[in-house]
């Protein structure tokens, strides 16, 4: 499935890979009562109270601007060994078909941005051909955070059996097309990347301003419970305290710029403009995309 809107002179396309559900234990510091207190925001698009499960979308955001076609995060991917994540194990989705139905052919992609190097953000970097992992986007530059590459590399401090598998099937096969980035990085007149550490050491956000601003925040937030409660941690944060500081900073800047905040995993309309209310934030308006 693909949906498309205009943000000024930029075209934004959402390509859905699949959806998952996770228990609300994914947010270990969020009090049980907070889910009910924020039901108007969360139910039914993001949270199911009877099961206490959060809905999560695996999706890729495609920005076409300044003569570039840029993919932001590439999801889980098909045919993967993911022993620590049963829901991601051996997927077989129609992601590439959906991308092509949206008029985006793999060979026409100019840039792939991996906001961070977790397994569900790098999977379609490659695809399997005759038993080998080959770049899905043969003409693209793959931009990856240097800090994540060092942290999750097979000899890095964040290396595990699971991350070594991810490196072998989704990172190393695109090494010849990869550019490791650190600090601010200007991609084009309308697009730039900035560090947003916390969820991972190298987590990165992508700012867009081609007349209507937006910021693609990766896993800065997994669920809208973190909009009114930006200090609430996600269980997958490498540094939860730093992630909270970064989340508040980016949300504040986005609210001042009137920029839509577009996370990697929000179902519903996918993202929203926010307004600051003291130490919390509220949704001002959702993106004009059909809800999923």
C-alpha positions, -999 to +999 in steps of 0.1 A: +000+000+000+012+035-008-002+069+000+010+103-013+008+139-003+025+172-012+046+191+013+053+223-006+073+213-037+082+179-022+062+148-028+059+125+002+049+088-003+043+063+025+049+027+015+036+002+040+055-031+045+034-047+073+020-040+108+028-055+141+015-053+177+036-050+208+025-051+245+025-018+263+054-032+284+074-017+255+071+015+275+083+003+310+081+037+327+046+046+315+020+042+343-009+020+336-034+049+341-017+070+314-031+048+287-066+055+298-059+092+304-048+095+268-074+073+252-087+101+229-053+103+213-045+066+212-077+046+206-083+030+182-055+038+157-025+032+181-037+012+212-062-015+221-071-012+258-086-047+262-054-064+251-030-036+262-012-038+229+002-010+207-001-010+169+031-004+150+035+001+113+066-009+093+068+016+066+092+036+044+089+073+037+099+084+002+107+120-004+110+133-039+125+168-040+153+188-056+155+162-083+162+134-058+143+103-048+152+096-012+140+066+009+140+071+046+144+037+064+138+004+046+118-018+071+123-054+079+129-071+046+119-105+033+136-139+040+155-127+071+167-148+100+156-128+130+157-153+159+151-126+185+120-112+168+095-139+158+072-113+141+101-104+118+113-139+110+111-150+074+087-123+062+073-124+027+056-091+020+047-072-012+069-042-003+088-039-035+055-043-055+040-015-035+070+007-041+067+001-079+030+006-079+037+040-064+059+047-094+092+043-076+115+017-093+144+005-072+169+016-099+156+051-098+163+057-060+191+082-055+196+080-017+187+056+011+188+070+046+189+046+075+181+068+105+197+041+127+209+006+123+182-015+140+170-045+121+136-030+112+151+001+096+177-015+072+160-047+059+152-037+024+187-023+019+192-057+003+172-085-013+180-122-018+190-133-053+201-169-058+211-172-022+231-140-021+222-106-005+224-079-032+216-041-029+179-035-036+187+000-048+216-005-071+222+032-080+216+047-046+239+061-020+232+045+014+237+070+042+242+055+077+252+070+110+289+064+117+283+061+155+258+033+149+280+015+124+308+015+150+286+005+179+267-024+162+296-036+140+307-072+146+336-059+167+317-031+183+304-026+219+268-032+209+274-063+189+253-094+196+246-126+177+214-108+164+232-076+152+259-097+135+232-113+114+218-079+105+252-067+095+258-097+073+225-095+054+216-058+054+247-036+060+279-052+047+264-062+012+259-024+005+293-013+018+305-002-017+275+022-018+276+033+018+286+068+031+289+070+069+278+103+083+285+122+115+272+156+126+250+178+104+248+167+068+232+187+040+217+164+014+201+190-009+187+225-007+156+211+010+169+181+030+194+178+058+203+153+084+210+160+121+222+138+150+195+127+175+213+103+198+196+083+225+175+055+209+208+044+194+242+063+196+239+075+160+202+080+156+195+107+130+166+128+120+159+141+085+146+176+081+127+187+051+116+222+041+105+227+005+078+252+016+060+230+041+084+217+068+086+182+083+111+161+103+114+124+099+124+111+133+129+074+130+124+058+164+125+090+184+090+080+192+072+047+187+038+056+200+018+088+205+018+081+243+052+098+241+037+131+228+020+141+260+046+121+279+079+128+261+100+116+290+086+080+288+112+055+276+110+028+250+124-006+260+146-006+229+164+027+237+201+022+242+202+054+263+167+061+275+177+093+294+194+108+264+165+097+241+141+116+263+162+148+261+165+144+224+128+138+219+119+170+238+144+190+218+132+178+185+095+181+194+102+216+206+120+226+175+093+210+153+065+228+171+083+262+167+088+255+130+053+242+125+070+211+111+052+178+109+068+151+131+069+119+110+080+088+129+090+055+114+063+034+130+031+054+136+001+038+119-030+060+116-021+090+095+016+085+101+026+118+116+014+152+130+022+188+137+026+194+175+021+222+199+040+226+231+020+228+264+044+233+292+065+201+295+042+181+273+030+183+237-003+179+219-013+170+184-024+200+164-031+183+131-024+149+116-010+144+081-035+143+053-029+106+047-055+078+048-052+060+082-038+025+084 
